[in-house]
Amino acid sequence: MTNKEIYHQHCDTDETISMFHQPWWLDAVCGPEAWDVVISQDQDGRLQGALAYFHQQRYGMKLLRQPILTPYLGIIFQYPLRQSKLSRQYAFERKVVADLVQQLPAYAYFNQHFHPEYSNGQILHWEGLQQATYYSSKIDLSQSLETIYNDFEGSVRTEIRKAEDRLRFETSEDISTIYQLNQKSFAAQSKAMPFDLPLLQTLDKAIAQRSKRKILVALDQQDQVHACVYLLQEHGTLYSLMIGSDPDLRSSGAVSYLIWRLIKEHHKDYHSLDFCGSMIERFQRVFRSFGAVQLPYLRVYQKRGLFRFINAFTQLGE
């Protein structure tokens, strides 16, 4: 069996594997031929760990990059049974990480955002990889609704009250709605969209087939869409993969309204809401206004050879 076949088989039988690591997700965001995986096995052929990666060729250089629309990736472990001592767990991780990193194809650039559950950056350092601590933001949904609401900044609560009188909340199956809203936002900043609608439609189809998403929309009495949230649902966590709002209608408070509505709808069934955060300060300010706390994760990267020189003057690979 090939590495990808072994990985497929493992993901099919292990329900704890995040959707972002799943072959169907990687097929959608990378293309079936543009991702691969290295695996570590024990003497009996049992999978111990895996590291999937998206690969591209640019100017004759191989780049292993974080896929678009994918908040987290990184190494997954399959720990031995009855391994309770931390010292043995660390030794196991040390062996598996070294095995995986050494199997990666020769590359000029490696860049991935590891899942927040991965915390052992020291081993990656020993293997020559660099790392930086990045932050998402999350809301603890196990709290009472009253506590969550009181943690919102006053301006957010004011927006919610105003929007409740003017807007209504609906679910939708039309993925083009949030694409168009994001397209408007990027155009207002004179920026190009980082992905196209067919790619988003491919990913949405794969997620919808597995009943792991909702598209939430805020509309006014004239059926004009003010804002939209693309919400993922898995393993007790909600992920707001995309939030879009009409730049001309942002004073309506539609985003605050939608975030509050989705929290009220789902807080009994999920333990946290992950904003799939950004390191851009203005976005972090928005997330903090909802009382969200920082959720650290590792950006793991390495630049080699000529790429280091080129990257110093361009954004190639970033």
N, C-alpha and C positions, 0 to 999 in steps of 0.2 A: 504493500500500500504506500502511496505517496504521503508526504507530510500533510497536504491539504485533505486527503481522504481520512487520515487518522484524526485530524482536527475536526472535520465534519462529524465523524462518528462520535467523538467526545462531546461536542456541543449538543448533539442530538440526545445524549443520555444524561447530561448534567444540567439540571434546571437552574442552577445557581449562576451560570455564565451570563454576564450582562449582554443585553441586546447589541451593544456597540461592538462587542467582540464576535458576534455571530457571523458565520459565513454569508447568510442572506443579507445582512446589513452591509458587509464589505463588498459583496457583489453589486449592491445598489449604488454605493457612493464611490467605489473605485472602478468598477467593471470587473467581471470575473477573471480576466487575465492580468489585471494590474495590481493584484495583491497576492501575497504568499505568506507562509508561516514557517517558523523554525520550531521544532519540538524537542523536548528532553524526555527520554524514557529510561526506566530502570532496567535491570538485567533480565527481567521477565517480560519486557516490552510494554510495561504499564506506563501510561503517560504521567509525567511528573510536572510538566510545565509547558507553556507555549507562548510565543510572541508573534502575533500577526503584524504585517506591515504593508503599507501602500508604497509602490515603487514607481518612479518616473525616470526618464532619461532627459537631461537638459544639457546641451552643448557637450555631449559625450561623457557626461558625469551622471552617475546613478545617485538619485536622491530617494531616501526613505522618509516619507513625510506623514504628518497627521492628515487623515482624509477629511475632506470638506464635510460639514454638517455632522461631525462626530466629536462630541465633547471629550470623550475619554477613550483610551485604548490601553496599551501596555501589556505587561506580563500577567498571565494567570497561572496559579499553582494548583496542583492536585496533591494535597498533603497525604502522607501515609496514615493509615488508621492507627489509632492509639498513640499518637505522637503528642504527648501532653507537655513535655518539658520545652521551655523556650530555647534553651541551648541547642536542642536537637532541631527545632524549627529553624533557627538561624543557620545552622550548619546545612540543613536541607536547602534553604533558599540560596545560600552561598554557592552550593554545587550546581543548582539548576540555573541560576542566573548566568554563571560563568559559561555553562554549556550552551545556553541560548545565544548569548552575545557573540561567542566565538563562531557560531554557525551562520551568523548574518552574512549576506553577500558583501563583497567589497563595495564600499560606498564613499561618496564624497561628503554626504550630509545625512545625518540622522536627526529626526525631530518627532517626538511623540508626547502627548499629554497622558500620563498614566492615571488610571482610575484612583479616586481618593482613598480607596481601600488599600492601595499599595503604599507602603510607608518606608521600606528599607532602602533608602537612597545610598547608604554607605557602600553596599555591594556594587551598585552601579558606578560609584566613584572608583572603587578598586579595579573595575573593568575598563576604566579610561573614559567613561561617559561623564559629561557635565550635566548639571541639573540646576534648576531654579524653582523656587516655590511660587506657584501661581495660586490664585484664589477664585473659587466660585462663591456663591452665596446661597444659603438655604434657610428655610423656615421650619421650625420644629412643629409638626402638625399634631403631635400628641398632646400639646397644650390645649386648654379650653379655648373656644372661639373668642370669648371675652378677653382673655390674655393676649391672644394673637392680635385682635383688633386694637387693643390699647397700646400695643407696641408700635403700631403704625404712627408715623409722624402726623401732626395735626393737619397739615396740608393734604395728606393722602385721605384722611377721614373726611375732610371737607369735599374733596373731589368725588368720593364715593357717594356721599349724600346728594350732591348735585346731580350726579349721573343717574342715580336710582330714579329720579323724577323724569328723566328725559330719554333714557336708553332702555333697551331690553336685551336679554341674554338668550342666545340660541347656540345649538351645536350645528355643525355644517359638515358636508362631505366634499366641499369644493376647495381643493388645495390651491387653486389659482388665486383665491381671495387673499391669502396671507402673502403669496408671492407678489401680487400686485401692490400690496401695502408696503412691503419691504422695498420693492422697486421704486416706489415714490420717495421713500426715505433716502435711499441711496442717490437718487437723482437730485434731491434737494441739497445733497452734500457734494454734488458733481462727481460722484463715484459710480463705477460700474458694479453691477451685481456680481458677487463671487461665484455664483452657480446659476444654471439656467433652469427653466421650468421643466423640461423633460427629465432632468436628473431628479428634481424634487418630486415629480410625479412617480418616477420609478421607485424612489425610496418610500414615498407615502403608500404606494400600493403594497409593498412588502410589509410595512408596519401594520396597515389596516387589515391585511389578511390574517394577521396574528392577534388582532384585537388589542393592540398596545397603544392606541392613540385616540385623542379627541381633538377636534378643531372647534374652538370656542370663539364666538363672534358677538360683538356689541354693535347694535344697530339703533338708529333713531326711528321716529314715527314715519319718516319718508323712505324707510328701508335702506338708508345710506349707511354703509359700513364705516364705523369709526375706528375699531381696533379688532385684533384677532390674536389668539394665542394657540400655538401648536403644542399640545400637551402629550407627553409620553408617560406611560404607566407601567411600572415593573418593580417587582420585589419590594413592595411597600414604599417606593419612592416615586414621586411625580417629577418629571423633568420638563421645564418650559424650554423646549428646543428652539422655538422662534416666537418672538413677540413683534407684531407689526401694528403700526397706527398711521392714520392719514395725517401727514404733516399739517394740513389745513384745518384739521378738526381736533387737534390735541388738547385744546382748552376745555373739551367736554369731560375730561377725566375718565375716558373709556378704559384705559389700561388699568388704572387703579380699581375701577369697577369690576373688570374681568378677573383680576387677580383675587379680589375679595370673593367673587362669586365661585370661582373654582375651589378656593379654600373651603368655603361653606359646603360645597357639594361633596368634597372628597376627604375632609379631615378625619372622618371616622374610619376610613379604609386604608389610609396611608400615613406613614410616620414622618415624612419630610417632603418638602418642595425644594428642588434644586433648580436654581435659575440658570444653570449651565453657563456660569458667569464669565465675565470679560475682565481683563486687566485694564480696560479703558476707564478712567476715573469717573467720567460723567455717567457711565452705566452703573458703576459701583454705587454712586450716590443714590441712584434710583432704587437699587436693590436694598440698600440700607434703610431707605425711607419706609420700607415695609417691615422693618424690624428684623431683617435677615442677618444671620451671623456668617462670619467667614468660614469657608470650607476649603482648606488647603489641599493642593494636589501638586504633583511634580511634573514640570516640563523637563524632559530628558533629551539631550541633544549632543551632537558632536560634529565639528566641521574639520574637514581634512584637506590637505594639499592645496591645489589651485582654488578650490571652492572658498577657502578662507579669504583669499585675496579678492575674488570676485564679489563675495558677499559683503565685503567691507564698503563697496561702492554701489551695490544694487540690493534689491530685496529678493533676489533669486532664492527660491526654496523656502522663504519664511512664510 
